């Protein structure tokens, strides 16, 4: 699995950005949000149980990511048509404010090293990528355990200080000053 300090891989994927079949799909790549921080989070499968709780929470907190000049990108190995159907079917996903990337060929998931060896789907992984395309944070949980979106925001805040941040640091608190 790619880790902190590695370059985020190049990709070219379909993203689902609305529920209207006429304008639901856009082509996105690693340059689509040049100069921004990225939070890329992967989930195992659409139409499951833990995944929509996380996706909906990223959606609810999207303005907090926007406030930090950060673009959220969701990712799974399902097709763009499955993503669209899920958005249309699941009320809490209807108006997601970020793209759902379709990694149907599993190329990005494979390049990131997050394909689950047993299930063959993307693991529940989160990457924070800086504006230069360098991975600055990685978290992976078991397929059965949802992540904490507020913790992703806390880590993003800490990374954006470009300073030393102690355990449990929160935005607005003092950072560590080395004498």
C-alpha angles and dihedrals in degrees: 000000000000112000143187113320096026123118112254107246124255113255141174112197141154113255125202109221105163143016094245111098089212094064105011098108130067132168112241133182140171090279096052092093100030114176094020133105112248132210108196114185125182129202129191105238143353118239093036134117114250096035099067091052090058096041092050090049092052086050093050091050097040093109089060089056090046089052087058094050089250130141118212118214123186119206139190137152091249120108125260088251092056089048090051093048091049092049090050094045102042113065096207090055097047097099104028109167095212135058123268105217119216110217094177093152088049090228097134093039089051093046089051090048094234102121107125107238094216104037099030092223132109114284120236093271134158126198128187109202123191124225090267091059096254119140108239101171136023129183128173126181132188114278089252098052125076121219129241109249092192089058089055088054091047091053091045089053091050093048092049091057088064086211137104110281122194127225113297091008114172129199110275095029123113119273122219115276115203111216 
